[in-house]
Amino acid sequence: MSSKLSFTGMVALCLDEDHTFLTNRGASTMFKMITAFAKDESGATAIEYGLIAALVAVGLIAALTALGKSLSQIFTHVATTLNTASS
């Protein structure tokens, strides 16, 4: 088992092959948490779904803006027809 000693500022960290700290137990836990956070990709899926939803929303806005006038006329006709039918 080989280990190396590195100095960062005033702190000396001794690492073994598994990149775990040999000298500071609290730092070992922190390092494991940071490593787990860096490897975690579950947030990437949420971001991808958010980007897809945003893309769909932009597409809907563009389509409804392009069809706005004719869509307004269709809804007006439907509303008029329903109002006369209920009278």
C-alpha positions as CSV (number, residue, x, y, z in Angstrom):
1,M,0.0,0.0,0.0
2,S,1.6,3.2,-1.1
3,S,0.6,6.6,0.0
4,K,1.6,10.1,-0.8
5,L,1.7,13.3,1.2
6,S,0.5,16.5,-0.3
7,F,0.5,20.0,1.2
8,T,-2.2,22.5,0.5
9,G,-1.6,25.7,2.4
10,M,-1.3,24.8,6.0
11,V,-3.0,21.4,5.8
12,A,-1.1,18.1,5.0
13,L,-3.3,15.4,3.5
14,C,-2.1,11.8,3.2
15,L,-3.9,9.8,0.5
16,D,-3.8,6.1,-0.2
17,E,-4.6,4.4,-3.6
18,D,-8.4,4.7,-3.0
19,H,-8.0,8.5,-2.6
20,T,-9.2,8.3,1.0
21,F,-7.7,10.5,3.7
22,L,-5.5,8.6,6.2
23,T,-4.9,11.4,8.6
24,N,-8.2,13.3,9.0
25,R,-11.4,11.3,9.5
26,G,-13.7,14.3,9.1
27,A,-12.0,15.2,5.9
28,S,-12.5,11.7,4.6
29,T,-16.2,11.9,5.1
30,M,-16.3,15.3,3.4
31,F,-14.2,13.9,0.5
32,K,-16.6,11.0,0.1
33,M,-19.6,13.3,0.1
34,I,-18.0,15.6,-2.6
35,T,-17.1,12.5,-4.7
36,A,-20.6,11.1,-4.4
37,F,-22.1,14.5,-5.4
38,A,-19.8,14.8,-8.4
39,K,-20.8,11.3,-9.6
40,D,-24.5,11.8,-9.0
41,E,-26.3,12.3,-12.3
42,S,-29.9,12.3,-11.1
43,G,-30.2,16.1,-11.4
44,A,-29.2,15.9,-15.0
45,T,-32.4,14.0,-15.8
46,A,-34.5,16.7,-14.2
47,I,-32.7,19.4,-16.2
48,E,-33.3,17.5,-19.4
49,Y,-37.0,17.2,-18.7
50,G,-37.1,20.9,-17.9
51,L,-35.4,21.7,-21.2
52,I,-37.8,19.5,-23.1
53,A,-40.8,21.2,-21.4
54,A,-39.4,24.6,-22.3
55,L,-38.9,23.6,-25.9
56,V,-42.5,22.3,-26.1
57,A,-43.7,25.6,-24.6
58,V,-41.8,27.7,-27.1
59,G,-43.2,25.5,-30.0
60,L,-46.7,26.0,-28.7
61,I,-46.3,29.7,-28.3
62,A,-44.9,30.0,-31.8
63,A,-47.7,27.9,-33.3
64,L,-50.5,29.7,-31.5
65,T,-49.0,33.1,-32.4
66,A,-48.9,32.0,-36.1
67,L,-52.5,30.8,-36.0
68,G,-53.7,33.5,-33.6
69,K,-56.1,35.3,-36.0
70,S,-57.7,32.2,-37.4
71,L,-57.9,30.6,-34.0
72,S,-59.6,33.7,-32.6
73,Q,-62.2,33.6,-35.4
74,I,-62.9,29.9,-34.8
75,F,-63.4,30.4,-31.1
76,T,-65.6,33.4,-31.8
77,H,-67.7,31.4,-34.2
78,V,-68.1,28.5,-31.7
79,A,-69.0,30.9,-28.9
80,T,-71.6,32.6,-31.1
81,T,-73.1,29.3,-32.2
82,L,-73.3,28.1,-28.6
83,N,-74.9,31.4,-27.5
84,T,-77.6,31.2,-30.2
85,A,-78.3,27.5,-29.6
86,S,-78.8,28.1,-25.8
87,S,-81.2,31.0,-26.4
